[in-house]
Amino acid sequence: MKIVVLVKQTADTEATIVLGEGGKAIVQSNLKFIINPYDEYAIEEALLVKQAHPEAEIVAISFAKPSAKETLLKALAMGVDRGLVIDDSGLENLDSLGTAKILTAAIKAENADLVFCGKAGIDDDNMHVGVMAAELLSWPHVNVLIKLQVQGKTAIAEREVENGEIEVYEISLPAVFGAHKALNNPRYASLPGIMKAKKKPLEVKTPGDFGLKSEQLLSNSRVFIAHYELPPKKAPGKIFKDEPLEVMVDKVVTLLRSEAKVI
């Protein structure tokens, strides 16, 4: 069994975002990058499937700069067998469909039986790539996955929908699954795992290695980022003190009605 995990490199959740001149791009020189948190649940689920199928090989694939090898080392330290970075140089602003085409080509080259990804990336949060990859592969896809049982060539998958209900699917493999945080608890990389990760295969390839031309991918891109804007700064909170309690309460209620408009 070959299991592929799609891993996205995202800025640390505590990073301070700085925009470049004209808001055309995000300055990355000062950013610390991590594995997209939802992708960690995908990695853990792949490792759990491998526990039941010891012959399985897990490959983590990322479409990013070659420097993402450092990020993928964590996946290898967790227990992934092999890593692959597909160099996105010149394709940084490629849309979701173009990204899905590149990852799909890699999935086909790996002859994968099962694909895991996070339900969404915490940066763009568009939930596109996993679904698009499944469509391009003509495979079934279950996103917001909270429980999975793999039984031979069949899987029983449960997903959470917005009203809190649970949907249960019985699907044939191969398939693509988008992991939710309720799926499992990702393990920490152990010291032996970290040491072993340094010796595991970790390649860098280009879209051209999969028969794709960057110029064509860009020309077919349908979505472009015009510019970025930081959210407006929050107004400072108002503090009431040194007055009788009933006076301060009246002032708070008045502001909740006139300014916040919540009552």
Steps between C-alpha positions, in 0.01 A plus 500: 500500500628845409369791707560860394457790741473848349682740731480876472757732654329792674614791711511437872165585660678752727691668216463873437392553140673781311390606153739595223481827308156557353359199684589274209662232715573390855856554617633153579853577613391545862251212512538169677332219308325194637300208369141612445336386829219308329762311299645367823171317558530363147853375574387336823212322327737369234725366776201331668405332172859380466484345846223275369682447168873483587596446137368845408732783396414860587622784279456865600477737203519879516474762224732768633849642495788252539551645849178318597720194541564627852126504567449153355766365734239519777271271300787257452580520872138415580534178298448583132729290281592741225464866407464687172504875441377623163674832440249784454758757381327727249163351594450664840169658394364195322132446575351199681419311182856533371633380835260206494618406150863489615422296810277267300784431259722411795231276652469313171877464474503348849220260403328585829219294651395757757544877535468707815508878533381757751143620461637847419812714515497750785640771271261517203233284669329425169465117528561460126808292428403166656158502336644605163768231516235236567296626204803496271575145614132399467519368856246537780577770756386555858592828666472607865575138590457411867523118490637245255512123478688340212394144424679360197388697196214665688490782755233612742535875541316739731492874447355788698260741332419855606191425705693255718363188335723212391497358149627145444632378165608159377734557207735303281871575498698676367363819653598840638428598860517849654582479871321701770647563844249262658650209304790417733777640718823550301803347666810691595821421319723294728876550524566168318246606238680832450832321457353250253332781301839637397578174320166456325462582127395861441497608135443827319339487156338748263164492320698424185605167653133403479454620144344836593603836356504800732400740221190298419402468865525877544309575180217275617487657845154649559552674833759770569580689819448870434635613837496424870358716777559466871184501713419834663643549846255449780402807695637501855266369765322741733556473872259635756617552858486731801125548463199344669425155360154592375643798307763284330242234415275764339792625290587145384139427407475828307814419300383145429183651353639802318847387386524121509129463416483158664201570720 
